[in-house]
Amino acid sequence: MNEHVTTDEVTVIGGGLAGMTAAWELARLGLPVRLLEAAPDLGGKTGSRRIDGRTEDFGVHIFPSFYRNTHRLLADLGLGGSLRPTTKFHQLRPSGTAKARSAEGLLFLYGVVDLLAQDYRNRDQSLYEFLNSRRYLTEAAVADIEHFFLASTASEIRAASAAEFRGSIAAFVRRPGRVRMPRGDLQHWLIDPFRRRLEARGVKVHTEHRLTAVTTAGRHLDSLTLSTPVHTTTEPVTGHVVLAVPHDRVTALGPELTGALRPAHGVRELNSRPLGALHLYLRRRLPGLPAEHVRLVDSPHAITLLDIGQNWTGHRSTVLNCVVGRVERLAHLPEEEAVAVLVDELRGYLPGLDPEDIEHVCFQPHLEAPYFTPGPGADRHRPHTATALTNLHLAGDHTASPPGMTAMEGAVASGLRAAESVRRALRPQLPPVRIDDLPTVSPGAARLVRTALAPLMALARTRAGRRP
């Protein structure tokens, strides 16, 4: 053990899904663990908040089948029943527009296969660069791929990594099972029971404890300054620390810490963007609305939605939970005007929606709580779990991981990697922590499929017309 580490206690800072996962695995190893969270509740972007007397999720959550680490964690917690499978993923076009032409659909498919045929092991590019270098794609096909990507992430294609998008598409292709969704808000169905299981395993959970400063000495983390609503204290670090906070919070701790990361200071180059949420409570049920997730094709603000009124207990009418991919376009508007813009957009797809039907509105633009968005080449800046400080380890979806492993699965996997890093230091005699990699598709196999589809692509391009 390092001479500065005098106890086996591990302090996990950050009570989001990454920190909670790390604490769970560390407690499984038999280590004393305390979990510190700055907010009043655990969960971070996976949790919920009480707004106007209602429990509102941070956004709409989905659990694809390739989230293997996440599903295994839920099973381990005894929470697999918190999710239910969906049967379809629907796409709606604006009322009165023609249905998608088969030619555009084939070009969309060929573009995805072409992306899978790219070898990004030693290079990367923006999704924008990839799409606009494929001369067979029409503007409509490019727009559809862009919206398909934006609907599930917080990144525009000019700032998005093609390698990351390829990674998630490849994982879905290799493990295409049903997408699952929560049976209710995640605070009640996941975060609160997760906390109870942590505490039952001996983890000491403390909320409203914010890390504001650190000091280092030589090659170890020396002290933590923690602020609570009552006081601020500085304590020596006698054990190991897992830092599971967003990358901007890591950067705010100063160059003394970021310089110890691997790569040093790389975290400063990472970016985040907001992904908005709009929840509309209606006075009645909208007829004909699917019960599964819906993507609004060509939506100016990249809206996807789910009617939780048909899926969660306790609702007699439609409740639209919407993800707003391009919420930044509304940042200059007062909230009431931004909501009016989004409602007007929804009415273009849902003709039965009348403003008089809306009983309650909850708009969360999340401008102050953005999501990590891996840009082109960001992998060379993402910090590794192990740092140059022998008693400091990192977790969070911004840490180094295989392309495509971001969002919830990225957070869970990073928590597992942090626990494994601590295990190697404190419990090397125990078996390694299990971490499943994303399934992938070899570029060579995708090239064979691309070649086989080339005649169909040529025919589709002829029918669709060449892009200007």
ZILINGI-V116250 format. One record per residue. N is the residue number from 0. PHI is phi as a letter, one per 30 degrees, with the letter a starting at -180 (* if undefined). Layout:
n-><N;N>
phi-><PHI;PHI>
//
This chain:
n-><0;1;2;3;4;5;6;7;8;9;10;11;12;13;14;15;16;17;18;19;20;21;22;23;24;25;26;27;28;29;30;31;32;33;34;35;36;37;38;39;40;41;42;43;44;45;46;47;48;49;50;51;52;53;54;55;56;57;58;59;60;61;62;63;64;65;66;67;68;69;70;71;72;73;74;75;76;77;78;79;80;81;82;83;84;85;86;87;88;89;90;91;92;93;94;95;96;97;98;99;100;101;102;103;104;105;106;107;108;109;110;111;112;113;114;115;116;117;118;119;120;121;122;123;124;125;126;127;128;129;130;131;132;133;134;135;136;137;138;139;140;141;142;143;144;145;146;147;148;149;150;151;152;153;154;155;156;157;158;159;160;161;162;163;164;165;166;167;168;169;170;171;172;173;174;175;176;177;178;179;180;181;182;183;184;185;186;187;188;189;190;191;192;193;194;195;196;197;198;199;200;201;202;203;204;205;206;207;208;209;210;211;212;213;214;215;216;217;218;219;220;221;222;223;224;225;226;227;228;229;230;231;232;233;234;235;236;237;238;239;240;241;242;243;244;245;246;247;248;249;250;251;252;253;254;255;256;257;258;259;260;261;262;263;264;265;266;267;268;269;270;271;272;273;274;275;276;277;278;279;280;281;282;283;284;285;286;287;288;289;290;291;292;293;294;295;296;297;298;299;300;301;302;303;304;305;306;307;308;309;310;311;312;313;314;315;316;317;318;319;320;321;322;323;324;325;326;327;328;329;330;331;332;333;334;335;336;337;338;339;340;341;342;343;344;345;346;347;348;349;350;351;352;353;354;355;356;357;358;359;360;361;362;363;364;365;366;367;368;369;370;371;372;373;374;375;376;377;378;379;380;381;382;383;384;385;386;387;388;389;390;391;392;393;394;395;396;397;398;399;400;401;402;403;404;405;406;407;408;409;410;411;412;413;414;415;416;417;418;419;420;421;422;423;424;425;426;427;428;429;430;431;432;433;434;435;436;437;438;439;440;441;442;443;444;445;446;447;448;449;450;451;452;453;454;455;456;457;458;459;460;461;462;463;464;465;466;467>
phi-><*;e;d;d;c;c;b;c;d;c;c;c;c;j;c;d;d;d;d;d;d;e;d;d;d;d;d;d;d;i;c;d;b;b;c;c;b;d;d;d;b;d;j;h;d;c;c;b;b;d;b;h;i;b;d;c;d;d;a;c;c;b;b;d;d;d;d;d;d;d;d;d;d;d;d;d;d;i;c;e;d;d;c;b;d;c;c;b;b;c;b;c;c;e;e;i;c;d;d;d;d;d;d;d;d;d;d;e;d;d;d;d;d;d;d;d;d;d;c;c;d;b;a;a;a;d;d;d;d;d;d;d;c;c;d;d;d;d;d;d;d;d;d;d;d;d;d;e;d;d;d;c;b;c;c;d;d;d;c;c;d;d;d;d;d;e;d;d;d;d;d;d;d;d;b;d;e;d;d;c;b;d;d;a;d;d;d;d;c;b;d;d;d;d;d;d;d;d;d;d;d;j;d;d;c;b;c;h;b;c;d;c;a;b;b;b;b;i;c;b;d;c;b;b;c;c;c;b;d;c;a;b;b;c;b;d;c;c;b;c;b;c;c;b;b;e;d;d;d;d;d;d;d;j;d;d;d;d;d;c;d;b;d;d;i;d;d;d;d;d;b;b;b;d;b;d;b;b;c;c;c;c;d;b;d;d;d;i;d;d;d;c;d;b;c;c;d;i;d;e;c;h;c;b;b;b;d;d;d;c;c;c;d;j;c;c;b;d;b;c;c;c;c;c;d;c;d;d;d;c;d;d;c;d;e;d;d;d;d;d;d;d;d;d;d;d;d;d;c;c;e;d;d;c;e;d;d;d;d;a;b;b;c;b;d;h;d;c;b;d;c;d;b;d;d;d;i;d;d;d;c;d;d;d;d;d;c;d;c;d;c;b;b;c;b;k;d;d;d;e;a;d;e;j;c;b;h;d;d;d;d;d;d;d;d;d;d;d;d;d;d;d;e;d;d;c;b;d;d;d;d;d;d;d;b;d;d;d;d;b;b;d;e;d;d;d;d;d;d;d;d;d;d;e;d;d;d;d;d;d;d;d;d;d;j;d;d;e>
//
